[in-house]
Amino acid sequence: MERPETSDEIDDVAAGWAARLDARSLTLEEQGDLELWLAGDIRRRGALARAMAVMEHFDRARALGGGGLPEPRVFGLQRRTFLRVGAVALGATAAAVGGGVWVEAQAQSYQTAKGEIRGIPLADGTQLWLNTDSKVKVKYRSDGRDVALLRGEALFDVAPDPRRPFVVSAMGRTVRAVGTSFSVNRISGDGVEVQVAEGVVDLGSQRPSQVVRLTAGDRAFTGESGRTSVSRLGVDAVGRAQSWRRGLLDFDGVSLAEAAQAFARYSDRRIVIEDPTVARMAVTGLFASSNPAGFARSAALSLNLKARMEPDAIYLTR
Amino acid sequence: MTPTRERSAWLARHVLPHEPALRAWLRRRPIDGLETDDIVQETYAVLSALASVDHILSPRAYAFQTAQSIMLRYLRRSRVVRIDAIQDIDLLNTAIEEPSPERQTSARQELRRVNELIAALPTKCRQAFTLRKVEGLSQRDVAHRMGISESTVEKHIGRALRVLMDAMTHGGMFEAEASGHQDRRDLRAHGTARDERRN
């Protein structure tokens, strides 16, 4: 028997049709294809209706953006940052075509408090994400783009510009990219972790002889001793690990102890597990990083545990 | 028949904001062999096929009731009906009546959330989507500005839309702005769609 189509697969196709319908009128042939597709399963019609609704929803972005609203905060940024998104896209294109003229800029610092996550579009079209309790200093020059990770973890979706290499430094290590997506994490008192989601980066140090090339799906860790180990996580696992930028923690069979540790980065309200058997139990799911209580409750429910809520801690017991 | 643009706008305005609550409600009463995603898609199918929506005073209640009738129809058809599943369904009215924080979402919060979702898109998708939806350029102009073909723009927009559809499903962004409703917040924060699929 044929495997029934999953709702995810239906959504994939529905998104394509919704994009087409939004942009132009369909050709006669396409109209026929669409009718045929819709007739195959009632869920398809629903998925298309929903995709079109999501598209309409984002049309409101324009209506809202131009409505003379009071300055809203966008991840701690002012509204003009939002308006700059459009300009940023143009900037990147212009630079690629015409060479782009870049003005020597002052270094700019960005930071987040514990539990805060910020998305920061940079002037060249690069998207920077700061995880909880993190700080970077960004300096753009005419011949290079330098970012120093002073604390915590950052993710970079780098706009390509071969003339201006993008270099992130942390604890004496440098990560050099041309056009790619990767994260750098200073694990306090421990070392530097680099995860590559897309493209290629070169991991180096002050001594240029030691350069390690990392590709998508790689994780590299450099300890205090300066020794670097590279492991292959796979693109999916890196993507999961980087879902913090959406305010989410994505666990795929991790132990409760590890999950509790992950939440501890975002909140002072700790999840405490004293029983080692409980600590080893595995959880899977997508959770809001700002909500350890919600996580503990779900974990208790699905693993048949008790969650006791105290003001500064949550206890998970059998 | 293809859903009309008017109906899409109505769904975007009156149903989409309640989708996280609807999903949370569905997830709390799992039924073997019936996934939340499937029920949600079928609910949208029913709502998009209605001849008119003028008579619907509370789209939230209507959407919940539609989802409930889809569940009930499925339960009646399945051979083994879990009694507790039926009992749980009686809790529908409580779910509908809960005052929804989404309803109180201000334009400012909505803009913030829309921004967060757009900012999280992959670079090319973000550029194409921003030019098209925020700047309001035609597909042709977007293609021209980005130096790519129109069909590639269409693909980027389609991919962007797919990511946004998923982001709205997870409701992670709704969570970020809820305030003062700890219980409801927990309910939304707990996204187990993947667990269900794996089990």
Interface residues (C-beta under 8 A of the other chain):
Chain A: T6 S7 D8 I10 D11 D12 A15 G16 A18 A19 R20 L21 D22 A23 R24 L34 E35 L38 I42 R43 R44 R45 G46 A47 L48 A49 R50 A51 M52 A53 V54 M55 E56 H57 F58 D59 R60 A61 R62 L64 G65 G67 L69 P70 P72 R73 V74 F75 R79 F82 V85 G86 A89 L90 A92 T93 A96 V97 G119 P121 G125 Q127 D157 A159 S181 R245 R246 G247 L248 T284 G285 L286 F287 A288 S290 N291 A293 G294 F295 R297 S298 S302
Chain B: M1 T2 P3 R5 R7 S8 A9 L11 A12 R13 V15 L16 E35 D37 D38 V40 Q41 E42 T43 Y44 A45 V46 L47 S48 A49 A107 R108 Q109 E110 L111 R112 V114 N115 E116 L117 I118 A119 A120 P122 T123 R126 Q127 F129 T130 L131 R132 K133 V134 E135 G136 S138 Q139 R145 M146 G147 E150 V153 E154 K155 I157 G158 R159 L161 R162 L164 M165 D166 A167 M168 H170 G172 M173 E175 A176 Q182 R185 D186 L187 R188 A189 H190 G191 T192 A193 R194 D195 R197 R198
